[in-house]
């Protein structure tokens, strides 16, 4: 799931920009062709050429409208994707740590799974020689109604920074 979110975060702005650039280029091409047609008509082209030019111009207008409609569809799709993705878990932060001196290594961990609004869960696993305990605490806007350990706070901070451009 995280890889899809990363792909979306990585390519959605690029695809949107590419669609806008292509549409702008198509519009510039249409304007240039329209100007060329106008020059030919002004130069006294024969009636057959005028009819072909009119047909061509009508076709170009139809193509421009289709491009405009398609661009509007793409913009609406991107907006829908942004809205849908804002409510999905897409920000992950992990902190490994050693909470007890009698055990070796950083075998305990806290992982925060958040959506773009800071809602989600922080899961902590505490490893000891006698066993492992796992705790889950719900989060709303990056805060929990349960007390949070320093490592959980750090995991939340990492998740909030995950994928952000700031």
C-alpha beads as a LAMMPS data file, in Angstrom:
LAMMPS data file: protein, C-alpha beads

166 atoms
165 bonds

1 atom types
1 bond types

-500.0 500.0 xlo xhi
-500.0 500.0 ylo yhi
-500.0 500.0 zlo zhi

Masses

1 110.0

Atoms # bond

1 1 1 0.000 0.000 0.000
2 1 1 2.842 2.341 0.840
3 1 1 4.402 1.894 -2.598
4 1 1 1.151 2.983 -4.309
5 1 1 0.975 6.020 -2.092
6 1 1 4.602 6.846 -2.840
7 1 1 3.966 6.467 -6.575
8 1 1 0.948 8.768 -6.315
9 1 1 2.886 11.325 -4.313
10 1 1 5.806 11.115 -6.727
11 1 1 3.956 11.280 -10.067
12 1 1 0.564 13.004 -9.614
13 1 1 1.965 16.543 -9.801
14 1 1 4.155 15.591 -12.774
15 1 1 1.254 14.025 -14.688
16 1 1 -0.957 17.014 -13.988
17 1 1 1.740 19.388 -15.149
18 1 1 2.392 17.312 -18.289
19 1 1 -1.332 17.351 -19.170
20 1 1 -1.455 21.115 -18.729
21 1 1 1.680 21.621 -20.860
22 1 1 0.341 19.388 -23.655
23 1 1 -2.952 21.236 -23.663
24 1 1 -1.172 24.582 -23.791
25 1 1 0.965 23.382 -26.704
26 1 1 -2.138 22.171 -28.547
27 1 1 -3.770 25.557 -28.000
28 1 1 -0.689 27.388 -29.298
29 1 1 -0.701 25.120 -32.375
30 1 1 -4.348 25.885 -33.008
31 1 1 -3.782 29.614 -32.752
32 1 1 -0.827 29.446 -35.151
33 1 1 -2.818 27.404 -37.657
34 1 1 -5.715 29.830 -37.371
35 1 1 -3.395 32.746 -38.107
36 1 1 -1.962 30.928 -41.128
37 1 1 -5.477 30.272 -42.426
38 1 1 -6.429 33.898 -41.981
39 1 1 -3.345 35.012 -43.952
40 1 1 -4.166 32.624 -46.793
41 1 1 -7.754 33.809 -46.933
42 1 1 -6.655 37.446 -46.906
43 1 1 -4.258 36.747 -49.790
44 1 1 -7.213 35.957 -52.058
45 1 1 -7.241 32.155 -52.078
46 1 1 -9.778 30.604 -54.446
47 1 1 -13.249 29.465 -53.324
48 1 1 -12.171 25.822 -53.037
49 1 1 -9.296 26.744 -50.755
50 1 1 -11.652 28.872 -48.685
51 1 1 -14.045 25.930 -48.286
52 1 1 -11.155 23.644 -47.295
53 1 1 -9.925 26.258 -44.851
54 1 1 -13.373 26.567 -43.317
55 1 1 -13.621 22.792 -42.979
56 1 1 -10.145 22.680 -41.456
57 1 1 -10.967 25.511 -39.076
58 1 1 -14.172 23.750 -37.995
59 1 1 -12.187 20.580 -37.360
60 1 1 -9.586 22.482 -35.383
61 1 1 -12.272 24.105 -33.255
62 1 1 -13.788 20.681 -32.558
63 1 1 -10.343 19.318 -31.633
64 1 1 -9.697 22.301 -29.360
65 1 1 -13.023 21.687 -27.604
66 1 1 -12.205 17.989 -27.202
67 1 1 -8.807 18.905 -25.729
68 1 1 -10.461 21.372 -23.392
69 1 1 -13.035 18.782 -22.292
70 1 1 -10.321 16.163 -21.750
71 1 1 -8.227 18.598 -19.725
72 1 1 -11.239 19.341 -17.514
73 1 1 -11.759 15.584 -17.015
74 1 1 -8.094 15.115 -16.089
75 1 1 -8.187 18.001 -13.631
76 1 1 -11.327 16.548 -12.043
77 1 1 -9.677 13.114 -11.809
78 1 1 -6.575 14.555 -10.164
79 1 1 -8.723 16.491 -7.675
80 1 1 -10.626 13.283 -6.895
81 1 1 -7.374 11.394 -6.372
82 1 1 -6.060 14.101 -4.050
83 1 1 -9.262 13.993 -2.004
84 1 1 -9.244 10.196 -1.838
85 1 1 -5.552 10.016 -0.958
86 1 1 -5.861 12.555 1.853
87 1 1 -7.939 10.039 3.813
88 1 1 -5.641 7.077 3.191
89 1 1 -2.671 6.013 5.280
90 1 1 0.244 7.418 3.390
91 1 1 2.590 8.732 6.035
92 1 1 4.704 6.233 7.949
93 1 1 7.287 6.804 10.652
94 1 1 9.355 4.118 12.388
95 1 1 11.613 4.400 15.433
96 1 1 13.617 1.470 16.793
97 1 1 14.856 1.693 20.370
98 1 1 16.058 -0.194 23.464
99 1 1 13.756 0.633 26.414
100 1 1 15.487 -1.630 28.952
101 1 1 19.170 -1.872 29.808
102 1 1 19.092 -5.657 30.387
103 1 1 18.295 -6.474 26.747
104 1 1 20.626 -6.004 23.824
105 1 1 19.938 -4.146 20.627
106 1 1 17.142 -1.937 19.384
107 1 1 14.544 -4.681 19.119
108 1 1 11.626 -2.562 20.323
109 1 1 9.902 -0.195 17.907
110 1 1 7.161 2.380 17.428
111 1 1 5.474 2.806 14.049
112 1 1 3.059 5.623 13.257
113 1 1 0.594 5.201 10.365
114 1 1 -1.136 8.480 9.454
115 1 1 -3.298 10.016 6.759
116 1 1 -2.670 13.562 5.535
117 1 1 -4.741 14.975 8.412
118 1 1 -2.639 13.254 11.112
119 1 1 -5.309 10.648 11.854
120 1 1 -4.288 7.027 12.293
121 1 1 -2.539 4.865 14.853
122 1 1 0.814 4.477 16.570
123 1 1 1.828 0.888 17.327
124 1 1 4.592 0.128 19.820
125 1 1 6.280 -3.193 20.451
126 1 1 8.335 -3.500 23.633
127 1 1 10.770 -6.417 23.594
128 1 1 12.054 -7.975 26.832
129 1 1 13.704 -11.293 27.660
130 1 1 10.384 -12.496 29.034
131 1 1 8.314 -11.599 25.969
132 1 1 7.035 -8.911 23.716
133 1 1 4.189 -6.531 24.429
134 1 1 2.359 -4.643 21.703
135 1 1 0.352 -1.457 22.219
136 1 1 -1.799 0.481 19.756
137 1 1 -2.952 4.052 20.365
138 1 1 -5.392 5.888 18.100
139 1 1 -4.383 9.301 16.764
140 1 1 -6.476 12.284 15.757
141 1 1 -4.593 15.191 14.197
142 1 1 -1.332 13.685 15.478
143 1 1 -2.515 13.492 19.094
144 1 1 -3.716 10.602 21.233
145 1 1 -5.985 10.499 24.236
146 1 1 -3.435 8.055 25.722
147 1 1 -0.050 9.122 27.078
148 1 1 2.659 8.821 24.416
149 1 1 6.260 7.720 24.944
150 1 1 9.080 9.839 23.495
151 1 1 9.692 7.173 20.830
152 1 1 6.010 7.253 19.831
153 1 1 6.145 11.050 19.548
154 1 1 9.238 10.719 17.348
155 1 1 7.539 8.116 15.125
156 1 1 4.557 10.463 14.717
157 1 1 6.872 13.360 13.836
158 1 1 8.642 11.198 11.238
159 1 1 5.306 10.099 9.760
160 1 1 4.100 13.697 9.493
161 1 1 7.336 14.625 7.670
162 1 1 7.139 11.542 5.403
163 1 1 6.614 12.557 1.781
164 1 1 6.279 16.265 2.549
165 1 1 8.225 18.696 0.417
166 1 1 8.987 21.076 3.284

Bonds

1 1 1 2
2 1 2 3
3 1 3 4
4 1 4 5
5 1 5 6
6 1 6 7
7 1 7 8
8 1 8 9
9 1 9 10
10 1 10 11
11 1 11 12
12 1 12 13
13 1 13 14
14 1 14 15
15 1 15 16
16 1 16 17
17 1 17 18
18 1 18 19
19 1 19 20
20 1 20 21
21 1 21 22
22 1 22 23
23 1 23 24
24 1 24 25
25 1 25 26
26 1 26 27
27 1 27 28
28 1 28 29
29 1 29 30
30 1 30 31
31 1 31 32
32 1 32 33
33 1 33 34
34 1 34 35
35 1 35 36
36 1 36 37
37 1 37 38
38 1 38 39
39 1 39 40
40 1 40 41
41 1 41 42
42 1 42 43
43 1 43 44
44 1 44 45
45 1 45 46
46 1 46 47
47 1 47 48
48 1 48 49
49 1 49 50
50 1 50 51
51 1 51 52
52 1 52 53
53 1 53 54
54 1 54 55
55 1 55 56
56 1 56 57
57 1 57 58
58 1 58 59
59 1 59 60
60 1 60 61
61 1 61 62
62 1 62 63
63 1 63 64
64 1 64 65
65 1 65 66
66 1 66 67
67 1 67 68
68 1 68 69
69 1 69 70
70 1 70 71
71 1 71 72
72 1 72 73
73 1 73 74
74 1 74 75
75 1 75 76
76 1 76 77
77 1 77 78
78 1 78 79
79 1 79 80
80 1 80 81
81 1 81 82
82 1 82 83
83 1 83 84
84 1 84 85
85 1 85 86
86 1 86 87
87 1 87 88
88 1 88 89
89 1 89 90
90 1 90 91
91 1 91 92
92 1 92 93
93 1 93 94
94 1 94 95
95 1 95 96
96 1 96 97
97 1 97 98
98 1 98 99
99 1 99 100
100 1 100 101
101 1 101 102
102 1 102 103
103 1 103 104
104 1 104 105
105 1 105 106
106 1 106 107
107 1 107 108
108 1 108 109
109 1 109 110
110 1 110 111
111 1 111 112
112 1 112 113
113 1 113 114
114 1 114 115
115 1 115 116
116 1 116 117
117 1 117 118
118 1 118 119
119 1 119 120
120 1 120 121
121 1 121 122
122 1 122 123
123 1 123 124
124 1 124 125
125 1 125 126
126 1 126 127
127 1 127 128
128 1 128 129
129 1 129 130
130 1 130 131
131 1 131 132
132 1 132 133
133 1 133 134
134 1 134 135
135 1 135 136
136 1 136 137
137 1 137 138
138 1 138 139
139 1 139 140
140 1 140 141
141 1 141 142
142 1 142 143
143 1 143 144
144 1 144 145
145 1 145 146
146 1 146 147
147 1 147 148
148 1 148 149
149 1 149 150
150 1 150 151
151 1 151 152
152 1 152 153
153 1 153 154
154 1 154 155
155 1 155 156
156 1 156 157
157 1 157 158
158 1 158 159
159 1 159 160
160 1 160 161
161 1 161 162
162 1 162 163
163 1 163 164
164 1 164 165
165 1 165 166
